[in-house]
């Protein structure tokens, strides 16, 4: 490593960013044979294949992914310092790696892409799933920005409140539970507990936010099914007698078109604050600032729409 040609890092970064030897060659102003030769030298230096054939393209090895996590942010910092490069929305081809949980995907990525197509067509978004590990992924530069619940207080992690993750109880449109509402228009707890319930659990364990609320009340519900993806909830509910408490964004379209109905509960579930997160190294980066502001803007618009669907 002591004899490493630093030019190899620039080539390595280009290949990882572009996912192609040909595109990387164009990006760094080299011929394709020259880039291929650089890859051969990288393999000797790091004692790893780094890139392997995948269909008509290539994919990085686990070691290449790990190396890029270490190199990419320092390379960006060096590039900005050396060139005094200004972030130009209209011409930038920057890649932003956005850590995001599944319930927020439709609410953020769809409108975000719509804006990019008209205002910043060369900018790319690579979304990365996060499972309560946003701090770690921001710290090791696996992601640039995250959207998640954040209760930590790491000095290097900055946060800005985006929206409140409100949960709703939903059932198919002709579900029997809709006929049990009390004079206040809410389902009695006793009736709610008699039903079979559906939850999302990444581990398969039948435990969710609702259960944390019910436990102090001394009651327990029957979790009849767990699934790994929020996107499967509407499909399962509309053809079953299951009851599900889920984030509004997951079922918004199904509620709006009448396939699912909201059942008001007789107990309160506090909404979780969802924040925009970034590492201190990105705090003054003009590109990151622009992207954070854009995410905040589209999220504000989408949460207003959600509120109108469930009012």
Secondary structure in CASP SS format (residue, H / E / C, confidence):
PFRMAT SS
TARGET T0000
AUTHOR 0000-0000-0000
METHOD secondary structure of the structure
MODEL  1
X C 1.00
X C 1.00
X C 1.00
X C 1.00
X C 1.00
X C 1.00
X H 1.00
X H 1.00
X H 1.00
X H 1.00
X H 1.00
X H 1.00
X H 1.00
X H 1.00
X H 1.00
X H 1.00
X H 1.00
X H 1.00
X C 1.00
X C 1.00
X H 1.00
X H 1.00
X H 1.00
X H 1.00
X H 1.00
X H 1.00
X H 1.00
X H 1.00
X C 1.00
X C 1.00
X C 1.00
X H 1.00
X H 1.00
X H 1.00
X H 1.00
X H 1.00
X H 1.00
X H 1.00
X H 1.00
X H 1.00
X H 1.00
X H 1.00
X H 1.00
X H 1.00
X H 1.00
X H 1.00
X C 1.00
X C 1.00
X C 1.00
X C 1.00
X E 1.00
X E 1.00
X E 1.00
X E 1.00
X C 1.00
X C 1.00
X E 1.00
X E 1.00
X E 1.00
X E 1.00
X C 1.00
X H 1.00
X H 1.00
X H 1.00
X H 1.00
X H 1.00
X H 1.00
X H 1.00
X H 1.00
X H 1.00
X H 1.00
X H 1.00
X H 1.00
X H 1.00
X H 1.00
X H 1.00
X H 1.00
X H 1.00
X H 1.00
X H 1.00
X H 1.00
X H 1.00
X H 1.00
X C 1.00
X C 1.00
X C 1.00
X C 1.00
X C 1.00
X C 1.00
X C 1.00
X C 1.00
X C 1.00
X C 1.00
X C 1.00
X E 1.00
X E 1.00
X E 1.00
X E 1.00
X E 1.00
X E 1.00
X C 1.00
X H 1.00
X H 1.00
X H 1.00
X H 1.00
X H 1.00
X H 1.00
X H 1.00
X H 1.00
X H 1.00
X H 1.00
X H 1.00
X H 1.00
X H 1.00
X H 1.00
X H 1.00
X H 1.00
X H 1.00
X H 1.00
X C 1.00
X C 1.00
X C 1.00
X C 1.00
X E 1.00
X E 1.00
X E 1.00
X E 1.00
X E 1.00
X E 1.00
X C 1.00
X C 1.00
X C 1.00
X C 1.00
X H 1.00
X H 1.00
X H 1.00
X H 1.00
X H 1.00
X H 1.00
X C 1.00
X C 1.00
X C 1.00
X C 1.00
X C 1.00
X E 1.00
X E 1.00
X E 1.00
X E 1.00
X E 1.00
X C 1.00
X C 1.00
X C 1.00
X C 1.00
X C 1.00
X C 1.00
X C 1.00
X E 1.00
X E 1.00
X E 1.00
X E 1.00
X E 1.00
X E 1.00
X E 1.00
X E 1.00
X E 1.00
X C 1.00
X E 1.00
X E 1.00
X E 1.00
X E 1.00
X E 1.00
X E 1.00
X C 1.00
X C 1.00
X C 1.00
X H 1.00
X H 1.00
X H 1.00
X H 1.00
X C 1.00
X E 1.00
X C 1.00
X C 1.00
X C 1.00
X C 1.00
X C 1.00
X E 1.00
X C 1.00
X H 1.00
X H 1.00
X H 1.00
X H 1.00
X H 1.00
X H 1.00
X C 1.00
X E 1.00
X E 1.00
X E 1.00
X E 1.00
X E 1.00
X C 1.00
X C 1.00
X C 1.00
X C 1.00
X C 1.00
X C 1.00
X C 1.00
X C 1.00
X H 1.00
X H 1.00
X H 1.00
X H 1.00
X H 1.00
X H 1.00
X H 1.00
X C 1.00
X C 1.00
X C 1.00
X C 1.00
X C 1.00
X C 1.00
X E 1.00
X E 1.00
X E 1.00
X E 1.00
X E 1.00
X E 1.00
X C 1.00
X C 1.00
X H 1.00
X H 1.00
X H 1.00
X H 1.00
X H 1.00
X H 1.00
X H 1.00
X H 1.00
X H 1.00
X C 1.00
X C 1.00
X C 1.00
X C 1.00
X E 1.00
X E 1.00
X E 1.00
X E 1.00
X E 1.00
X H 1.00
X H 1.00
X H 1.00
X H 1.00
X H 1.00
X H 1.00
X H 1.00
X H 1.00
X H 1.00
X C 1.00
X C 1.00
X C 1.00
X E 1.00
X E 1.00
X E 1.00
X C 1.00
X C 1.00
X E 1.00
X C 1.00
X C 1.00
X C 1.00
X C 1.00
X C 1.00
X C 1.00
X E 1.00
X E 1.00
X E 1.00
X E 1.00
X E 1.00
X E 1.00
X E 1.00
X E 1.00
X H 1.00
X H 1.00
X H 1.00
X C 1.00
X C 1.00
X C 1.00
X H 1.00
X H 1.00
X H 1.00
X H 1.00
X H 1.00
X H 1.00
X H 1.00
X H 1.00
X H 1.00
X H 1.00
X H 1.00
X H 1.00
X H 1.00
X H 1.00
X H 1.00
X H 1.00
X H 1.00
X H 1.00
X H 1.00
X H 1.00
X H 1.00
X H 1.00
X H 1.00
X H 1.00
X C 1.00
X C 1.00
END
